[in-house]
Amino acid sequence: MDAFSTPERLALLLKRDFTFDETTWVQALLEEASTYLRSVIGQDVFPTTTSTYTAYPSSGREDIPQYPVVSVDAVTRDDKAIAFTYRPGYILVDCDEPCEVTFTWGYAAAPEELSRLACVLVSQALVTLENNIGLTAGGLSSVALDDFKVAWADAGASSGMVLSEHAEASVRKQFGRGNTLVAESR
């Protein structure tokens, strides 16, 4: 799945250059951070995708399963177009018989906030990875060299690439299910 940010953006933010091998590594880390952010959001919000699925309307209503909705492109039954009305988050059709819904969803470009958060998560991971401490050393407060010592501010409770509870709630609210971009009504 596409990452929310790029190694070039991270390099700019960190004021450093990545070698070719490091760029491949950083790209993998950005993809992992983006996967984590998608799990927090509960939706695949980027990139824009067109999907078709079989819908089973209830009382003529069918909730669109993925957000943000860009457009509802077609609703068909037995390969014939049927009339529908789009409302933010759902469509209305004439009956409860199964139908095929084709719709386009997702942002064309990764939202700035998600790009920034992916870079933050990877930046946090790079500190520990580049010092050969490991991927799951979140909450690290200090590292000593003589008689090697590692200390965690929160006993390692925030291990790995994680956001604070507040940041998770903010991301869910801003990008989670229920947000729509543009919708066509037919």
C-alpha positions in Angstrom: 0.0 0.0 0.0 1.2 3.5 -0.8 3.0 5.4 2.0 1.7 8.7 3.2 5.1 10.3 2.8 8.4 9.9 0.9 12.0 9.4 1.9 12.8 12.7 0.2 10.3 14.6 2.4 11.7 12.9 5.5 15.3 13.7 4.4 14.3 17.4 4.0 12.6 17.5 7.5 15.6 15.8 9.1 18.2 17.8 7.2 20.1 14.8 6.0 20.7 12.7 2.9 19.9 9.0 2.7 22.1 6.7 0.7 20.4 4.5 -1.9 20.2 1.5 0.6 18.9 3.8 3.3 16.2 5.2 1.0 14.9 1.7 0.4 14.9 1.1 4.1 13.2 4.4 4.9 10.6 3.7 2.3 9.8 0.4 4.0 9.5 2.2 7.3 7.2 4.9 5.9 5.0 2.1 4.4 4.9 0.5 7.9 4.1 3.8 9.6 1.3 4.4 7.0 -0.1 0.9 7.6 -0.2 1.7 11.3 -2.0 5.0 10.7 -4.5 3.3 8.4 -5.3 0.9 11.3 -5.7 3.8 13.7 -8.1 5.5 11.2 -9.9 2.3 10.4 -10.0 3.2 6.7 -7.8 3.1 3.6 -8.0 6.9 2.9 -5.3 7.1 0.3 -4.8 6.7 -2.7 -8.0 7.3 -4.7 -9.5 3.9 -5.7 -12.5 2.8 -7.6 -14.3 -0.3 -6.2 -17.3 -2.4 -7.1 -19.2 -4.5 -4.6 -22.5 -6.3 -4.3 -24.8 -4.3 -2.1 -27.8 -5.6 -0.1 -29.9 -2.5 0.6 -32.2 -2.4 3.6 -35.4 -0.3 3.2 -33.8 1.0 0.0 -30.7 2.3 1.8 -27.1 1.1 1.3 -24.3 2.6 3.3 -21.1 3.1 1.3 -18.4 1.0 3.0 -15.3 3.2 2.5 -14.5 6.8 3.0 -13.9 9.5 1.9 -16.4 9.1 -1.0 -15.4 11.0 -4.1 -18.3 9.8 -6.3 -20.8 7.0 -6.8 -20.1 6.1 -10.4 -22.8 3.4 -11.1 -25.5 1.3 -9.5 -26.6 -1.7 -11.6 -28.9 -4.7 -11.2 -28.6 -7.5 -13.8 -26.1 -5.3 -15.7 -28.6 -2.5 -16.1 -28.3 0.9 -14.6 -30.8 1.6 -11.8 -31.8 5.0 -10.4 -30.2 6.0 -7.1 -29.8 9.1 -5.0 -26.5 9.7 -3.2 -26.5 11.2 0.3 -23.3 11.7 2.3 -22.3 8.2 3.3 -25.1 6.2 1.6 -27.3 5.7 -1.5 -31.0 5.3 -1.8 -32.4 2.8 -4.4 -35.9 1.7 -5.4 -36.0 -1.7 -3.6 -34.1 -4.1 -1.4 -32.8 -6.5 -4.1 -29.1 -6.9 -4.4 -27.3 -4.5 -6.7 -23.7 -3.7 -7.8 -22.3 -0.4 -6.6 -19.3 1.2 -8.2 -17.8 4.1 -6.4 -14.6 6.1 -6.1 -13.1 6.9 -2.7 -9.9 8.2 -1.1 -7.7 11.3 -1.3 -5.8 11.9 -4.5 -2.8 13.0 -2.5 -1.9 11.9 1.0 -3.3 14.4 3.5 -0.6 16.7 5.0 -1.3 15.6 8.6 -0.9 11.9 7.7 2.3 12.6 5.8 3.7 14.5 8.8 2.7 11.8 11.2 4.3 9.1 9.1 7.5 11.1 9.1 7.3 11.6 12.9 6.8 7.8 13.5 9.7 6.9 11.2 12.0 9.6 12.7 11.3 8.1 16.2 12.1 4.6 14.9 15.3 5.8 13.2 16.9 7.0 16.4 16.7 3.5 17.9 17.4 1.6 14.7 20.5 3.6 13.7 21.9 3.0 17.2 21.2 -0.8 16.9 18.8 -0.7 19.8 15.9 -2.3 18.0 12.6 -1.5 16.5 10.5 -1.8 19.6 12.4 0.5 21.9 9.7 3.2 22.2 9.7 5.3 25.3 13.4 5.3 25.4 14.7 8.1 27.7 18.4 7.5 27.8 21.3 5.3 26.5 24.7 5.2 28.1 27.9 3.9 26.5 30.1 2.7 29.4 28.6 -0.5 30.9 25.8 -0.2 28.3 22.6 1.0 29.8 19.2 1.7 28.3 16.3 3.4 30.3 12.7 3.8 29.3 10.6 6.8 30.5 7.4 4.7 30.6 8.9 1.2 31.1 8.5 0.6 27.4 4.7 0.9 27.3 4.9 3.0 24.1 7.1 0.5 22.3 7.4 0.6 18.5 5.9 3.1 16.1 2.9 4.4 18.1 1.0 7.7 18.6 -0.2 9.1 21.8 -3.8 8.4 22.7 -4.6 12.1 22.0 -3.0 11.9 18.5 -4.8 8.6 17.7 -8.1 10.2 18.7 -7.4 13.3 16.6 -6.5 11.1 13.5 -9.6 9.0 13.9 -11.8 12.1 14.2 -10.2 13.9 11.2 -9.9 10.9 8.8 -12.2 8.2 10.1 -15.4 6.8 8.7 -18.0 9.4 8.0 -16.0 12.1 6.3 -16.8 12.7 2.6 -15.1 14.8 0.0 -17.3 15.4 -3.1 -20.3 13.4 -4.0 -22.3 13.2 -7.2 -26.1 12.9 -6.9 -27.9 11.3 -9.8 
